[in-house]
Amino acid sequence: MVRRSVLLIKTGELKVLLRRLFVALLFLCSLLFILLSKVDNPLVSKIDGTILNIVGPVMQVVEYPARIVHRVYTYLYDISRIYIDNRELRAENKQMLILQNKVRSLEVENQLLSRLLNYIPPAEANFVSVKIIAESGDNFTHILFVYIGNEAVRKGQIVLGDESVIGRVDKVSGKYAKVILVTDINSKIPVVVERTRARGILSGDNTQMPELIFTRSTADIQEGDIIVTSGVGGMFPAGLPIGFVSLIKGNEIRVETMADISRIEYVRIVDYGLTPDEVENLNDLSEGN
């Protein structure tokens, strides 16, 4: 048993010694090759050329798979980039088509308007700010009384509060004017739903929320939709905000005004340049609707 252990120890030491000798031999050979490469000798040059001729083809064979892998990787990378670029170009093309359609629609609209030789643009608006002195909000009327002083206020002019329509001037007497609110039973304003351009009439009924009537049963109207003036009839220019849809119950559509009329102290009376006769004619048309 002791002899076997000693034999194993000697065999292990011999392997370590041979390994060290092999490493040293490789080091000496490498150093020898380096020294020989520096020597300008025909024999050394011939040996060096022979080694190069032997090693060269081997290196080519070893390098060939790596070259193929590199080409395949480059090809796949180019394909992925082409796919990404194609997707981005499709998105840009879609945006360009949308813009092109918008431009075409604007061109058609411009052509149609240019053909309307009798088209008259709306007059520039002027306004005055006045103070509310009294309010009537009972079951019979919803009106305001305002102090206008010496301002040139006329019947039919639009009254704004907090940048939204709250009514129109109904009567002027000296330095005072009476304003009919959009909630009054005598108020009828042509309007549209800003989102879908569905038309209707905003009719006051002496409640806090006027009713949207004369709309198509198929009209797309949802709670929260903004209601603005349509400009039909000419008394109210198009696009003035009034309120938003707050209740839809069957065929009943209620609109809440944007301006909190109960908290307003000052209003603006807007003049769009209508003469008294034009205002009277528009009032007659509105009452006829």
Beta strands, then each sheet from edge to edge (+ up, - down):
strand 1: 126-137
strand 2: 142-147
strand 3: 158-161
strand 4: 164-173
strand 5: 176-181
strand 6: 188-193
strand 7: 199-203
strand 8: 211-213
strand 9: 226-229
strand 10: 241-249
strand 11: 252-257
strand 12: 266-271
sheet 1: 1+ 2- 5+ 4- 3+ 12- 1+
sheet 2: 8+ 7- 6+ 9- 10+ 11-
end
